[in-house]
Amino acid sequence: MELKRSFSGSPWEPKVGYCRAIKAGRHIYVSGTAPLDSRGEVYGPENHYEQTKRCLEIIQKALRELGGDLKNVMRTRMFVTDISKWQEYGRAHQEFFAENPPATTMVEVKALISPLMLIEVEVEALLIED
């Protein structure tokens, strides 16, 4: 089975030794994705909705690089630092997945790698023929 990898340029990828996403056969696994801008800085500090959108934009780019798209997403996992803001995270998630809703989980965590990060999103996708 051929493996293909996608890298986002996150400063943590080489430090920790991981890729943004990996395609194995028809499966695509996307690592926990933080809301970083093109310079590697945290995007939208203190904005739960904007950070969620940014995570999903990065994920969509990785999926497309590997031959998929959001319609192929079977599961999302959202790790959030303040579950009371679930509606803001959920609004962004719904905007990206309204037509093809995946199974999803949202859990509150104590902290993420940067205190400015409010969410990290992980995705599993399956490439299927239309």
C-alpha positions in Angstrom: 0.0 0.0 0.0 1.3 3.4 -1.0 1.5 6.1 1.7 1.3 9.8 0.8 1.9 12.6 3.3 0.9 16.2 3.4 2.7 18.8 5.5 1.3 22.2 6.5 4.5 23.9 7.5 3.5 24.0 11.2 6.6 24.7 13.4 5.7 21.6 15.4 5.8 19.1 12.5 9.6 18.8 12.4 10.0 19.3 16.1 7.6 16.5 17.0 8.1 14.3 13.9 4.7 14.2 12.3 2.8 15.2 9.1 -0.4 17.1 8.8 -2.1 14.2 7.1 -1.4 10.8 5.7 -3.2 8.9 3.0 -3.2 5.1 3.3 -5.2 3.5 0.5 -8.6 5.1 0.7 -8.2 6.4 4.2 -6.9 9.9 5.1 -5.9 10.7 8.7 -5.4 14.3 9.6 -3.4 15.1 12.7 -4.8 17.4 15.4 -4.8 20.8 13.6 -4.3 24.0 15.4 -5.4 27.5 14.2 -2.1 28.8 12.8 -1.7 31.5 10.2 0.9 31.4 7.4 3.7 32.6 9.7 3.0 29.9 12.2 1.4 32.3 14.7 -1.9 31.6 16.4 -4.8 32.9 14.3 -7.7 34.8 15.9 -6.6 34.9 19.5 -9.7 34.8 21.8 -12.1 34.1 18.9 -13.4 30.6 19.2 -15.4 30.7 15.9 -12.5 32.1 13.8 -10.0 29.6 15.3 -12.3 26.7 14.4 -12.8 28.0 10.9 -9.0 28.3 10.5 -8.4 24.7 11.7 -11.0 23.5 9.1 -9.4 25.5 6.3 -6.0 23.9 7.0 -7.7 20.5 7.1 -9.5 21.1 3.9 -6.2 22.0 2.2 -4.5 18.9 3.4 -7.4 16.7 2.3 -7.4 18.2 -1.2 -3.6 17.7 -1.5 -4.3 14.0 -0.9 -7.2 13.7 -3.3 -10.1 14.2 -0.9 -12.3 17.0 0.4 -14.6 17.7 3.3 -17.3 15.5 1.8 -15.0 12.5 2.5 -14.8 13.3 6.2 -16.3 10.5 8.3 -15.2 11.7 11.8 -14.1 14.9 13.5 -12.7 15.4 16.9 -12.7 18.8 18.5 -10.5 19.4 21.5 -11.5 22.7 23.1 -10.3 24.7 26.1 -13.7 26.1 27.0 -16.7 23.8 26.4 -19.1 26.7 27.3 -18.3 28.2 23.9 -19.6 25.0 22.1 -22.0 27.1 20.0 -19.2 29.1 18.5 -17.1 26.0 17.7 -20.2 24.3 16.5 -21.3 27.1 14.2 -18.0 27.0 12.3 -18.1 23.2 12.1 -21.7 23.3 10.8 -20.7 25.8 8.1 -18.0 23.4 6.7 -20.0 20.2 7.1 -23.7 21.2 6.6 -24.0 19.1 3.4 -22.1 16.1 4.6 -22.2 15.9 8.4 -19.6 13.5 9.9 -19.7 11.8 13.2 -18.1 14.2 15.7 -16.9 14.6 19.2 -16.2 17.8 21.2 -14.3 17.5 24.5 -12.8 20.0 26.8 -9.1 19.7 27.5 -7.0 21.5 30.1 -4.7 23.1 27.6 -3.3 23.0 24.1 0.4 23.5 23.1 -0.1 27.3 23.2 -2.3 29.1 25.7 -3.6 31.3 22.8 -5.0 28.2 21.1 -8.7 27.5 21.9 -9.3 24.5 19.7 -7.5 21.7 17.9 -9.4 19.5 15.3 -8.6 16.0 14.2 -10.2 14.3 11.1 -10.6 10.9 9.5 -11.7 10.7 5.9 -12.6 7.9 3.5 -12.3 8.3 -0.2 -15.3 6.7 -1.9 -16.4 6.7 -5.5 -19.4 8.9 -6.3 
